[in-house]
Amino acid sequence: MTDVAHPALPPQLLIGRTAIVTGGGQGVGEGIARALAAAGANVVIAARRVETGEPAAQAIRDRGHRAICMPCDVASRADIERTVADTVAEFGALDIVVHNAVSAVGPVAEVQDGSDEVWEGLLHTALRASFNLAQVSLPHLGERDGSTLILLTSPAGIEGSADRATYGAVKAGQRGFAKSLAREWGPLGIRVNCIGPVAMTPAMARAYEANPQLEARINARTPLGRIGDPEADIGAVAVFLASDMARYVTGQTLIVDGGGFLGL
């Protein structure tokens, strides 16, 4: 991940707005949280583990931006309700919700070998949490113009996955949910979109360590020849979708993977 804010991000683009980023303690979520803060937003990192969420929030504060960590297990509706309420109490509003958190996708496995634990975890953290975040956030998102919900999905939710069918299923479900919300919430002035990222995360780094040839294979099949940076590449797109630059964009999925998926 980059050590400094992306120079292309206008520092006042999201000034005065408040964002919740679930799973913002590391990886793509942390990159998005950093980018939103660099663009001027107040950022709440909603993390299941405070030991990762608080250092991520502190790193943003060290840059001179405003960020706090709130403990939140997105599989718990009570946690989501508390996080949204505490965010509004702290900052006076809620304008941007980014749902990035998801449980472990589990090992490579065909359907007949898949586990109920992985399936239930993905259902709760991806689909059910998207629903709960939408329900709980709506009264606050509807209070001000320009509010938005962003769900992190995956190319697997579009083209499927040969070895992780459950992951492809829940990611496709999030896309369908986002499209439905875009229609329902459009008259309220609330935009709903998805990002399908490929970026360097702790999980990807571990995969590289386990398979030294993996990085070269991924880069070779990616037209831009590299894996994405969570802040500079994925975070910048989240800033765009959260800002007035995307005021006429809703119900869409932006695949941000360097061109690896070109099926849209």
N, C-alpha and C positions, 0 to 999 in steps of 0.2 A: 504494500500500500504506500502511496506517496506520503512524504513527510511534511509537505506544505500544501496549502489549499490550491486547488486547480486555478491557474492564472486566468482561465477563460471565464470563470464564474463572476458575474457582476456582484460585488459585495453587498449591495442593497436590494437585490432582486426580491428577497422574501422578508424584508425588514417589517417588523411588527406582527409577523405571523408566528404561530406556534405549531410545532409538529411533534407527533409521537412516532417513534420508530421501534417496532417490536424486533427483538433479536438484534438490537443495535450494539451489542457488546463486542462483536468481532465480525470479520469477514465482510460480506456485502452490506449487511446492516450497519456496521460501523462506518463503512465508506459513505453510505447514504447519509448517515447522521452528520458526519463531518462536512459533507458537501452542503447540506441544508443549512447548517450553522454558518458556514463560510458565506452563504448567500444572505445571511442576516436573520434567519429564523431562530426563535427559541426552541431548543430541542430537548425532548424527553426521551431518554434511552430506556425503553421498557425491556428489561432483561430478566430472564429466569434466574440467572446467577449474578448476584451483585459483584462477585469477585472479578467478573469480566466487564460488567456494565459500568461500574464506578470508574475504573481506570480509563475506559473509553470516554466517559463524560469529562473526566479531569483533563485528558489530552485536548479536548475541544476547548475547555476553559483556559488551558495554557496558551492557546492561540488567541485568546482575547474574546472568545465567543461565549454565548450563554447556553449551558447544557446541564441537566441533572439526570441522575439515574433513579429509576423507580423499579423495585422488584415486581415482576409480573410473569406469571406462568400463563401463557395464552390459552392453555387447555382449561383454565379455570375462568368461568364467566365472572365470578366474584372478583378475581384479580383484575380483569379487564375493567369492570365497573369502578373499582377503586382507583385504578391508574387514570382513567379518563376524568373522574371527579377530582382527583388530586392535581391533575394537569390544569384543569380549568380554575381550580382554587389558586394555584401558584401563578399562572400567567394571565388569567382572565378570559381566555378564549381557547378554542381548538379549531385550527384551520386545515391541518394536513395530517392524515393518518397513513402511515406506510406499514403494511403488514409483511414483514420479511421472515419472521420466526417460523421454523418448521422442525419437527422432530427428525431423528436420524432416519435416513432412507434405507438403512440396513444393507446387508451384503448383496452382491449380484445373485439373483435367484429368479427362476421361472415361477409362474403362478403356482404350480402344484407344490413348490418347495417354499413358498412364502410363509411368513409367520403372522399370526393374528396380532401379535404385539406391535410389529412394524405397521401393519395396516391400520390398527386402531390409533396408534400414535399419529400417523399422517392425517387420518380423518379429523382428529381432535385439533391438531395444531394448524392444519392448512384450511380445511373446509369449515369446521365448526367455529374456529376462531375468527375466520373471515366474516361469518354470519354474526357472531356476537359483537365483534368490533363495529360492524356496520350498524347494528341495532343500537348499541350503547352510544356511539359517536354521533349518530344522526341529529339529535336535538341541538348539539353544539355546532356541528358543521353547517347546519341550516341557518345559523344566526348571522353569518356574514357572507358577503359575496366572495366568490373565488375559492371556496373550500374544495378539497379534493381527497379522495381515497385512492391509494395506489397499492395494488396487490403484486407481490413478487411471484411470478409463475415460472415457466420453463419451456424451452422448445419441446421437451418431452410431453407437454400438455397439448401440443399441436400435432406432432408427427408420431407420438407414441414412443415407447421404450421397449426394446427387445428383452431386457433383463431386469427391469424394475417397473412392472405394469402398474403396481399400486401407486407409485410416485407419479407416473404419467396420468393416472386416473384423477388423482386429487388436484393436480395442476391444471388439467383440462376443466375440472369442476370449478376451480377459481376463475378461470376465464369466462365460463358461462355465467357465473354469479356476477362478475364485473359487468358483463354486457347487459344483464337484466337490471342491475342497479343503475347503470348509465341511462337506461330508458326510464326507470322509475324516478330517479333523482334529477334528471335533466331539467324538468320544470321548476325544481327548487334551486337551480343554479349550482348544483354540486356535480363535479366531474369525477368519473371513476375510470381508471385505466390500469393496465398491467405492464410490468417490465419482465422480460425473460432474459436474465443475465447469464453470462459465463465470465467468471473472474477468479483471480487468485484468492483463495480463502485458506484457512488453516486445514480444512479437509483436503483441498486440492494439493496443498504443500505436502501433506502426509502421503497422498497418492503418488506424488512425484518421487518421494523418498523410497516408497515401496517398489516403484516401477520406474527406473531411470530413463526408459525409452518413451514414457508416456508424454512428457512435455514436447518432445520433438514430433510425435505423432499428432498431437493436438494442434501445434503450430502449423504443421504441414497441411492440415485439412481446413485451416482458417485463412481465408483470403488476405486478411490484414497481417497474418503471420505471427501473432502473439496472443496471449491470453489477456483478458481485460484487467484493469486496475479498479478495485472496488469504489474508490473515491473519484478519481479523475474520469473514468469511463462510465461506470454505472451511476455513481452519485450525481454526475452532471446531468444525466438524463432524468433522474428523479427531480432535480431542481427545475428543469424545463417543464416537466409535467405538473409540478406544484405551482408554477408561476403563471402570470398572466400571458406569457408567451404562448402557452398552450390553452388559452381560454376557449378555443373552438375545437378542442380535442377531447373526446370522451368515448368510452366503450372500446378502446383500442388496446392492442398488445404490441409493445415495441420490443423486438428481439435485439438485444445488445450483446452480440457475441462475435464481433469482428467478421461477420459474414458466413459463419459456419452453417447457419440455417438460412436458406434462401427460398423457403416454400410459400411465403405469403405473396 
